[in-house]
């Protein structure tokens, strides 16, 4: 199952999930992406260390909530 992780802070939960996968405890999970809303969040470096692709986008860069919703659908 291909899944994305979402985070905006230090990434402690992301670190646990990536480590669990690496240890073989999540055999059916394939982490494919980390989505983050803060370009300088420490979680980005953690994801890159684990060779996980990252996507960073600030919600404030979109003029309206409907534009943001349309971007993800």
C-alpha positions in Angstrom: 0.0 0.0 0.0 1.5 3.3 -1.1 1.0 6.1 1.5 2.1 9.6 2.1 3.0 11.1 5.5 1.9 14.6 6.5 3.8 16.7 9.1 4.8 20.2 9.9 7.1 20.1 12.9 10.0 18.1 14.2 8.8 14.8 12.7 9.1 12.6 15.8 6.0 10.5 14.6 7.4 10.4 11.1 10.7 9.2 12.4 9.0 6.3 14.2 6.9 5.3 11.2 10.0 5.3 8.9 12.0 3.3 11.4 9.2 0.8 11.8 9.1 0.3 8.1 12.9 0.0 7.9 12.8 -2.6 10.7 10.3 -4.7 8.7 7.4 -4.1 11.0 5.2 -2.5 8.3 5.8 -4.9 5.4 2.7 -3.8 3.4 3.4 -0.1 3.6 5.4 1.8 1.0 6.0 5.4 2.2 6.2 7.4 -1.0 6.0 11.1 0.0 6.2 13.5 2.9 3.9 16.5 2.6 4.7 19.5 4.7 3.4 23.0 5.1 6.6 24.6 6.5 9.6 24.8 4.3 12.1 24.9 7.3 10.5 22.1 9.3 13.0 19.6 10.7 10.9 16.8 9.5 12.0 17.5 5.9 15.6 16.6 6.7 14.5 13.4 8.4 12.5 12.4 5.4 15.4 13.1 3.1 17.7 11.1 5.3 15.4 8.1 4.7 15.3 8.9 0.9 11.7 9.9 1.1 10.5 12.4 -1.5 9.2 15.6 0.0 6.5 18.1 -1.1 6.4 21.5 0.7 3.7 24.0 0.1 2.5 26.8 2.3 -1.3 27.2 2.5 -0.9 30.9 2.6 0.5 30.8 -1.0 -3.0 30.0 -2.2 -5.4 32.9 -2.2 -8.5 31.0 -1.0 -9.5 27.8 0.8 -11.4 26.6 -2.3 -8.2 27.0 -4.4 -6.3 24.8 -1.9 -9.0 22.2 -2.0 -9.0 22.1 -5.8 -5.2 21.6 -5.8 -5.5 18.4 -3.8 -8.5 16.9 -5.8 
